[in-house]
């Protein structure tokens, strides 16, 4: 895998983690109002859709080759989104 493809893969994983975390935070109030079994179904399908979207992106970038460091980058993107939204909410309150 060339360096250009690796950089695109790293950026895609990081941005995907950010977007995934954002959509989970955004949908949480709506999903939380549902009944318990409907919550489980909604979370299952939301996660399944995002997993399929991620693997479709990986397939387009590097023919579906999955590397373990991508999990770290997804997690790092989600943590960055949490930090970013907390900082934005504090700034918005002031």
N, C-alpha and C positions, 0 to 999 in steps of 0.2 A: 504494500500500500504506500503510495507516495505521500510526501509531506503535506501537499496541498489537500489531499483527501482526508488525511488525519486531522488537519486543522478544521476543515469543514465539519467533520464528524464530532470533534470536541465542542465546537460552537453549537452545533445542532443539539447535542445532548444537554449542554448547559441551558440553552434557551428553552428546550423542551421541559426541563425540570422547573424552570421559572413559570412557564405557561401552565403546566400541569398543576402546580401548587396554587397559582392564581385562580384557576377554574374550580379547584376543590374548595378554596376559601369563598369564592363567589357563589357556588351552589350549596354550600353548607346550610345556610338558613332555610332554603327551600326544601332540601332533603330532610332536614331535622324535623320539619312539621309533619312528615308522613308517618304512617303506621310502621311498626317495626319490620314486618316482612317486606313492605314496599320500600323501606329504606335500604334493606339488603339488596333488593333487586336493582334499585336505582344506582347504588354504589357499584354493584357488580358490572352493570352495563356501561357506566361512566368509565370505570377502570379498563374494561375490555376495549372500549372505543379508543381510549388514549394509548393502550398497549398496541393495538393494531395500527394506529397512526404513527407511533414511534417506529415500529418495525417496517412500515411502508417507507418512511423516510430513510431508514438505514439501508433498505434495499435499493433505493434510488441513489444514495450517496456511494456506498461501497459494496453493492450486490449482496446485502444481507449478512455481512460478516460482523458478528457481535463481539465486542471486546469488553473484558471485565471493568476496565476503567470508566466505561460509560455510565455504569451504575453510580460511581462516585461523583461524576459530573452532573448527573440528574439530581442527586442528593444535594450537591453544592448549589445548583440552580434553585432548588426549592428553598434552601436556607437563605440564599440571597433574596428571594422573593419575600420571605417572612421578615427579614431585616428591613427591606425596602418599604414594605407596607406599614410596619410598625413606626418607622421613622416618618413616613408620609402622614400617618394618622396623628402623631404627636405634633407635627408641624401644622396640620390642619386645625387642631384643637386650639392652638395658641392664637 
